[in-house]
Amino acid sequence: MLRWPEMELHAIFQSLGQERFRDLLSQISMGRLKAYQLFEPLKVRTHLGKLNAEALKKAAPRLWDRLVTGDEALAAELAQSILVSKMDVVIEVLEFLGVPHRDGFFEKDTPLADHLSEGWQQRVYDAFHTKHAPSLVVFYINHLAKEAAEGDMTLFDIA
């Protein structure tokens, strides 16, 4: 586990590494992006003339380089795209933890820390890493930890 003051999304992606980043990109659903009206914003943010699974795969090295340099706007757009594409996983994890939500979305003033008891990250990983892509589970654990953090946070990772 790594401790980070005021974690930013690009650092969460970086902590996963380039291979897991490529895996996360492959899980983005163009249909879900369109349903949530995120298709065009992602297309613009990624600087792609045509946005589809193959274009994202080919752009992965360039996108990774941008994340490494700290492109937080790109990181936010990618994180949102990944999470809406895998809303079923988000809902399962929130329900597992007992976090109140509406179809995977929780109110900004929800006291998340009240629902995240010691060891929650490992419990979530243990419960979901065989059912869903481990890279996605680790990403969402860290994303949720960022949402709940008030200052320093610890990044969860697997060996």
N, C-alpha and C positions, 0 to 999 in steps of 0.2 A: 504494500500500500504506500502511496505517495501523498504527502500533505502539500496542499496548495493554498496560498492566501487568495481570496477572491477569484475563484476558478472561472475561467472563461471557456466557452464551448470549443474553441479551436484547440485548447490544451487537452480537453477530453478526447478529441479525435486523435491528437498526437500521441496520447498515452496508449491508445489502442494499437498504433503502428499501421504501416501502409497496407499490409495484407488484410488486416481486419477492416480497414477503411474501405478497401475494394469490395469486401464482402457486404458491408453495409450499403454501399452504392447499388449493388446488385439486387437489393431487397426493396428498392424504391419502386412503387407502383404508379405508372403513368395515369391509370384510371383514377386512383385515389387522389393524385395531385389535381386532376381536373375537377373531381367532385368537391374538393376543398378549395378550389380556385388558387392553387399554388403552382400550377404548371408553368404559366408565363413568368411569374416572378423567379422561379428556379432556372428557367431557360435563360433569362436575362442575367441573373447572378452568376451562372456558370459560363457565360459567354459562348453558348452553343447556338448555332444556327438552327439545328434540328435537335430536339430533345427526345431521346428514346433510350432504352436500356443499352444498346450498342454504343451510342454516342457517349453515355456516361462512363461506360467501361473504358473506352478509348481516351476519355478526358481525365481519367483517374489520376495519372501522374501529374498533370498540370494542376488539378484541383488540390492534390496533396501538397504540392509546392506552395500553393497559396495559403493553405492552412498552416504550414510550417512557418510562414512569414507572419502569421497572426491575423489573417483575414477573418475577423469575427463576424462580419456581415455574411460571408459565404458559409461559415460554420453554422450560424443561426438558421439560414435558409435550408441547408442540408439536414440539420437536426430535425427541423419541423417536417421536412419531406419524409425522412425516415420514419419518424414517429407516427405521422398520419397514415403512412403506408402499412404500418404494423400496429394499428390501433387495437387489434385483438390482444396483442401481447401487453400493451399498456393497460388495458382494462383488466386482464388477468392478474397482473402484478399489483395494481391498485387494490383490487378486491382481496387478493392474498394478504396484503398488508393492512386491510381495513381502512383505507383512505377513502373518504367520501368523494364521489365524483359524479359527473353526468357524461356518460358515454366516453369516458377516458379523460375528460377535462375537469380540473378542479378549480375552485375559486382561488384567486391570487392570495386572499387573506386566510386560506385554509392553513391551520397550524400543522404542517406536515410532520414536523419533528415529534409531535405528540403520538404519531402513528409509526414512527421509525425507532423501535427499541434497539438496544445494543445487539449487534450481530445481524441486523436485518439484511445487510447486503449479501452475506454468505448464505442466509436462509433463502433469499430470492434466487440467487445463483443455483443453489442446490436443487430448488424446486423446478426451475425452468430451463436449465442449460441443456437438458437432453430432449426437451420438447421443442425448443426454438434454437435458432443459431446462437451459439455462445457469444459471438461478437455483438449481436443485438442485445442480448441479456446484459452483458457488461456495460454496453453503451447506455442502456436505459437505467441501470442501477446508478451510474455516475451522473446521468442527466437529472434523475430524481434527487440525488444527493445535492446537486447544485441548486435545484429549486428549493430544497429544504435548508440549505446552509445559511448560517448567519455569521459570515467571516470565513475562517479557515475551514477547509474540508479535506477529507481523505479520499483519494481516488482508489476505487476498488479494481483489482486486476487478478487474473488467474496466472498461475505459473506456466 
